Amino acid sequence: MLRWNATRGGRRMRSPLRFRLDEHEYRVEEVLDQWYGPDHVFFKIRADDGGLYILRHETSVLEGGWELVSFREPRRG
């Protein structure tokens, strides 16, 4: 399950500050990219574990959910 905390962005889409996967909470270090689909907004982020995540937020309903779309582990070495 993905849960999130976000900034308030006024007219702009809120961007995630933290998110929780299962029992672990991650802090967003950097939003690397953001793009829009017909019913979703996507965020490519780097979390405090060094991993790259793509999160999708459903915008077609008022309380739209969040999903993890992609994850890449940090490079070692």
DSSP file (Angstrom, degrees, kcal/mol; ACC not computed):
  #  RESIDUE AA STRUCTURE BP1 BP2  ACC     N-H-->O    O-->H-N    N-H-->O    O-->H-N    TCO  KAPPA ALPHA  PHI   PSI    X-CA   Y-CA   Z-CA
    1    1 A M              0   0    0      0, 0.0    21,-1.4     0, 0.0     2,-0.5   0.000 360.0 360.0 360.0 138.8    0.0    0.0    0.0
    2    2 A L  E     +A   21   0A   0     64,-0.3    64,-0.4    19,-0.2     2,-0.3  -0.925 360.0 174.9-109.2 125.0    1.2    3.5   -0.9
    3    3 A R  E     -A   20   0A   0     17,-2.0    17,-3.2    -2,-0.5     2,-0.3  -0.930  10.5-170.7-124.1 152.8    0.5    6.4    1.4
    4    4 A W  E     -A   19   0A   0     -2,-0.3     2,-0.4    15,-0.3    15,-0.2  -0.944  23.6-149.8-143.9 159.6    1.8    9.9    0.9
    5    5 A N  E     -A   18   0A   0     13,-2.5    12,-3.3    -2,-0.3    13,-1.5  -0.982  29.5-171.6-124.3 140.5    2.2   13.4    2.4
    6    6 A A  E     -A   16   0A   0     -2,-0.4     2,-0.1    10,-0.3     8,-0.1  -0.913  24.3-110.6-136.8 159.3    2.3   16.3    0.0
    7    7 A T        -     0   0    0      8,-2.2     2,-0.6    -2,-0.3    10,-0.0  -0.396  38.8-110.8 -74.9 161.2    3.0   20.0   -0.2
    8    8 A R        -     0   0    0      6,-0.1     3,-0.1    -2,-0.1     5,-0.1  -0.870  34.2-177.6 -94.0 128.0    0.2   22.4   -0.9
    9    9 A G    >   -     0   0    0     -2,-0.6     3,-2.2     3,-0.4     2,-0.3   0.235  21.9-142.3-114.6  14.7    0.7   23.8   -4.3
   10   10 A G  T 3  S-     0   0    0      1,-0.3    -1,-0.3     0, 0.0     4,-0.1  -0.455  86.9  -5.1  61.0-119.7   -2.2   26.3   -4.8
   11   11 A R  T 3  S+     0   0    0     -2,-0.3    -1,-0.3    -3,-0.1     2,-0.1   0.744 125.0  83.5 -77.2 -23.3   -3.1   25.9   -8.5
   12   12 A R  S <  S-     0   0    0     -3,-2.2    -3,-0.4     1,-0.1     2,-0.1  -0.423  95.8 -93.3 -78.5 156.2   -0.2   23.5   -9.1
   13   13 A M        -     0   0    0     -2,-0.1     2,-0.1     1,-0.1    -1,-0.1  -0.426  46.8-106.8 -64.2 139.6   -0.5   19.8   -8.4
   14   14 A R        -     0   0    0     -2,-0.1    -6,-0.1    -4,-0.1    -1,-0.1  -0.450  32.5-143.3 -66.6 139.9    0.8   19.0   -5.0
   15   15 A S        -     0   0    0     -2,-0.1    -8,-2.2    -3,-0.1     2,-0.1  -0.853  24.4-100.3-107.4 146.5    4.1   17.2   -5.1
   16   16 A P  E     +A    6   0A   0      0, 0.0   -10,-0.3     0, 0.0     3,-0.1  -0.347  32.1 178.1 -68.6 139.6    5.0   14.4   -2.6
   17   17 A L  E    S+     0   0A   0    -12,-3.3    11,-3.2     1,-0.5     2,-0.3   0.737  74.5   0.4-100.1 -41.1    7.1   15.1    0.5
   18   18 A R  E     -AB   5  27A   0    -13,-1.5   -13,-2.5     9,-0.3    -1,-0.5  -0.968  62.8-170.0-143.8 155.1    7.0   11.6    2.0
   19   19 A F  E     -AB   4  26A   0      7,-2.3     7,-3.4    -2,-0.3     2,-0.5  -0.988  12.5-142.6-146.9 157.5    5.5    8.3    1.1
   20   20 A R  E     -AB   3  25A   0    -17,-3.2   -17,-2.0    -2,-0.3     2,-0.5  -0.977   9.2-170.6-124.9 126.9    5.1    5.0    2.8
   21   21 A L  E >   -AB   2  24A   0      3,-2.3     3,-2.5    -2,-0.5     2,-0.3  -0.981  68.8 -44.2-115.8 123.4    5.3    1.6    1.2
   22   22 A D  T 3  S-     0   0    0    -21,-1.4   -19,-0.0    -2,-0.5    -2,-0.0  -0.401 125.8 -22.9  53.8-116.4    4.2   -1.3    3.4
   23   23 A E  T 3  S+     0   0    0     -2,-0.3     2,-0.5    -3,-0.0    -1,-0.3   0.325 119.1  90.7-106.9   7.7    5.8   -0.4    6.8
   24   24 A H  E <   -B   21   0A   0     -3,-2.5    -3,-2.3     2,-0.0     2,-0.4  -0.893  60.1-150.5-111.6 132.5    8.7    1.8    5.6
   25   25 A E  E     -B   20   0A   0     -2,-0.5     2,-0.4    -5,-0.2    -5,-0.2  -0.839  12.0-163.7-100.5 136.8    8.5    5.6    5.2
   26   26 A Y  E     -B   19   0A   0     -7,-3.4    -7,-2.3    -2,-0.4     2,-0.4  -0.925  11.4-140.6-118.1 141.5   10.6    7.4    2.6
   27   27 A R  E     -B   18   0A   0     -2,-0.4    21,-1.8    -9,-0.2     2,-0.6  -0.863  23.9-121.2 -99.5 135.2   11.4   11.1    2.4
   28   28 A V  E     -C   47   0B   0    -11,-3.2    19,-0.2    -2,-0.4     3,-0.1  -0.656  28.6-179.5 -77.7 118.5   11.4   12.6   -1.0
   29   29 A E  E     -     0   0B   0     17,-2.6     2,-0.3    -2,-0.6    18,-0.2   0.846  67.9  -2.4 -83.0 -38.7   14.9   14.1   -1.7
   30   30 A E  E     -C   46   0B   0     16,-1.7    16,-2.5   -13,-0.0     2,-0.8  -0.974  54.9-136.0-158.1 136.2   14.1   15.5   -5.1
   31   31 A V  E     -C   45   0B   0     -2,-0.3    14,-0.3    14,-0.2     3,-0.1  -0.881  26.3-178.2 -90.5 112.1   11.3   15.6   -7.7
   32   32 A L  E     -     0   0B   0     12,-2.6     2,-0.3    -2,-0.8    13,-0.2   0.785  61.2  -6.2 -85.2 -30.2   13.2   14.8  -10.9
   33   33 A D  E     -C   44   0B   0     11,-1.5    11,-2.4     2,-0.0     2,-0.3  -0.984  53.9-163.8-160.8 159.0   10.3   15.1  -13.3
   34   34 A Q  E     +C   43   0B   0     -2,-0.3     2,-0.3     9,-0.2     9,-0.2  -0.970  15.7 168.7-149.6 134.0    6.5   15.5  -13.4
   35   35 A W  E     -C   42   0B   0      7,-1.7     7,-3.3    -2,-0.3     2,-0.4  -0.967  23.2-125.6-147.4 164.1    4.1   14.9  -16.3
   36   36 A Y  E     -C   41   0B   0     -2,-0.3     5,-0.2     5,-0.2    -2,-0.0  -0.873  16.1-175.8-118.5 140.6    0.4   14.6  -16.9
   37   37 A G        -     0   0    0      3,-3.1     5,-0.0    -2,-0.4     3,-0.0  -0.630  50.6 -87.4-114.8-179.4   -1.9   12.0  -18.4
   38   38 A P  S    S+     0   0    0      0, 0.0     3,-0.0     0, 0.0    -2,-0.0   0.865 124.0   9.9 -60.0 -37.2   -5.7   12.3  -19.0
   39   39 A D  S    S+     0   0    0     20,-0.0    20,-2.7    21,-0.0    21,-1.1   0.290 126.1  51.7-125.9   8.0   -6.6   11.0  -15.5
   40   40 A H  E     - D   0  58B   0     18,-0.3    -3,-3.1    19,-0.2     2,-0.4  -0.947  57.2-145.3-143.3 158.8   -3.3   11.0  -13.7
   41   41 A V  E     -CD  36  57B   0     16,-2.1    16,-2.9    -2,-0.3     2,-0.4  -0.990  23.8-151.0-122.9 140.7   -0.2   13.0  -12.8
   42   42 A F  E     -CD  35  56B   0     -7,-3.3    -7,-1.7    -2,-0.4     2,-0.4  -0.860   7.8-164.4-114.4 144.3    3.1   11.2  -12.5
   43   43 A F  E     -CD  34  55B   0     12,-2.6    12,-2.7    -2,-0.4     2,-0.6  -0.995   7.9-158.5-128.5 126.6    6.2   12.1  -10.4
   44   44 A K  E     +CD  33  54B   0    -11,-2.4   -12,-2.6    -2,-0.4   -11,-1.5  -0.931  31.8 173.0 -99.9 119.1    9.7   10.7  -10.9
   45   45 A I  E     -CD  31  53B   0      8,-3.0     8,-2.7    -2,-0.6     2,-0.5  -0.875  36.3-137.5-129.8 157.3   11.4   11.1   -7.5
   46   46 A R  E     -CD  30  52B   0    -16,-2.5   -17,-2.6    -2,-0.3   -16,-1.7  -0.975  30.3-155.3-109.4 126.1   14.6   10.3   -5.7
   47   47 A A  E >   -C   28   0B   0      4,-2.2     3,-2.2    -2,-0.5   -19,-0.2  -0.423  33.4 -95.3 -96.9 173.5   14.0    9.1   -2.1
   48   48 A D  T 3  S+     0   0    0    -21,-1.8   -20,-0.1     1,-0.3    -1,-0.1   0.592 122.2  62.7 -67.6 -10.2   16.2    9.2    0.9
   49   49 A D  T 3  S-     0   0    0    -22,-0.2    -1,-0.3     2,-0.1     3,-0.1   0.432 117.1-112.2 -89.4   0.2   17.3    5.6    0.2
   50   50 A G  S <  S+     0   0    0     -3,-2.2    25,-0.2     1,-0.3    -2,-0.1   0.312  74.5 134.4  87.2  -8.7   18.8    6.7   -3.1
   51   51 A G        -     0   0    0     23,-0.1    -4,-2.2    22,-0.1     2,-0.5  -0.354  54.5-128.7 -74.2 154.2   16.1    4.8   -5.1
   52   52 A L  E     -DE  46  72B   0     20,-2.6    20,-2.5    -6,-0.2     2,-0.4  -0.908  30.4-176.5-103.7 130.3   14.3    6.2   -8.1
   53   53 A Y  E     -DE  45  71B   0     -8,-2.7    -8,-3.0    -2,-0.5     2,-0.5  -0.948  21.6-153.0-127.3 143.4   10.5    5.9   -7.9
   54   54 A I  E     -DE  44  70B   0     16,-2.3    15,-3.1    -2,-0.4    16,-1.3  -0.982  20.6-170.6-114.6 119.5    7.7    6.8  -10.3
   55   55 A L  E     -DE  43  68B   0    -12,-2.7   -12,-2.6    -2,-0.5     2,-0.5  -0.876   7.6-154.1-110.5 140.6    4.5    7.6   -8.4
   56   56 A R  E     -DE  42  67B   0     11,-2.8    11,-2.2    -2,-0.4     2,-0.5  -0.958   4.2-163.0-118.6 131.0    1.1    8.0  -10.1
   57   57 A H  E     -DE  41  66B   0    -16,-2.9   -16,-2.1    -2,-0.5     2,-0.5  -0.955  19.6-130.6-115.0 126.0   -1.7   10.1   -8.6
   58   58 A E  E     +D   40   0B   0      7,-2.7     6,-0.3    -2,-0.5   -18,-0.3  -0.623  27.5 175.0 -76.0 122.3   -5.3    9.7   -9.9
   59   59 A T        +     0   0    0    -20,-2.7   -19,-0.2    -2,-0.5    -1,-0.1   0.426  59.9  85.4-107.7  -2.0   -6.7   13.1  -10.6
   60   60 A S  S    S+     0   0    0    -21,-1.1     2,-0.3     3,-0.0    -1,-0.1   0.621  93.7  45.1 -78.9 -11.2  -10.0   12.1  -12.2
   61   61 A V  S >  S-     0   0    0    -22,-0.2     3,-1.3    -3,-0.2     0, 0.0  -0.942  89.1-115.8-129.7 154.6  -11.7   11.9   -8.7
   62   62 A L  T 3  S+     0   0    0     -2,-0.3     2,-0.4     1,-0.3    -1,-0.1   0.905 114.0  32.6 -57.3 -49.3  -11.4   14.2   -5.7
   63   63 A E  T 3  S+     0   0    0     -3,-0.1    -1,-0.3     0, 0.0    -4,-0.1  -0.363  89.3 177.8-104.3  52.1   -9.7   11.8   -3.4
   64   64 A G    <   -     0   0    0     -3,-1.3    -5,-0.1    -2,-0.4     2,-0.0  -0.199  23.1-121.0 -60.9 145.7   -7.7   10.0   -6.0
   65   65 A G        -     0   0    0     -8,-0.1    -7,-2.7     1,-0.0     2,-0.3  -0.236  15.0-124.5 -83.4 172.2   -5.3    7.3   -4.9
   66   66 A W  E     -E   57   0B   0    -64,-0.4   -64,-0.3    -9,-0.2     2,-0.3  -0.898  23.4-172.1-116.9 146.4   -1.6    6.9   -5.4
   67   67 A E  E     -E   56   0B   0    -11,-2.2   -11,-2.8    -2,-0.3     2,-0.6  -0.986  27.4-122.3-137.3 148.3    0.3    4.0   -6.9
   68   68 A L  E     +E   55   0B   0     -2,-0.3   -13,-0.2   -13,-0.2     3,-0.1  -0.822  31.4 173.8 -85.1 121.5    3.9    2.9   -7.3
   69   69 A V  E     +     0   0B   0    -15,-3.1     2,-0.3    -2,-0.6   -14,-0.2   0.810  61.8   1.1 -96.4 -39.0    4.5    2.6  -11.1
   70   70 A S  E     -E   54   0B   0    -16,-1.3   -16,-2.3     2,-0.0    -1,-0.3  -0.994  54.4-168.7-153.0 151.4    8.2    1.9  -11.1
   71   71 A F  E     -E   53   0B   0     -2,-0.3     2,-0.4   -18,-0.2   -18,-0.2  -0.994   1.5-174.4-143.4 136.9   11.2    1.5   -8.8
   72   72 A R  E     -E   52   0B   0    -20,-2.5   -20,-2.6    -2,-0.3     3,-0.1  -0.993  25.0-127.6-132.3 127.9   14.9    1.4   -9.5
   73   73 A E        -     0   0    0     -2,-0.4   -23,-0.1   -22,-0.2   -22,-0.1  -0.303  37.2 -93.4 -67.8 153.5   17.5    0.6   -6.9
   74   74 A P        -     0   0    0      0, 0.0     2,-0.2     0, 0.0    -1,-0.1  -0.352  45.2-102.3 -66.3 149.3   20.4    3.0   -6.4
   75   75 A R        -     0   0    0    -25,-0.2     2,-0.4    -3,-0.1    -3,-0.0  -0.487  34.8-145.5 -70.6 140.7   23.6    2.2   -8.3
   76   76 A R              0   0    0     -2,-0.2    -1,-0.0     1,-0.1    -3,-0.0  -0.896 360.0 360.0-109.8 136.3   26.3    0.7   -6.1
   77   77 A G              0   0    0     -2,-0.4    -1,-0.1     0, 0.0    -2,-0.0   0.467 360.0 360.0  88.0 360.0   30.0    1.3   -6.7
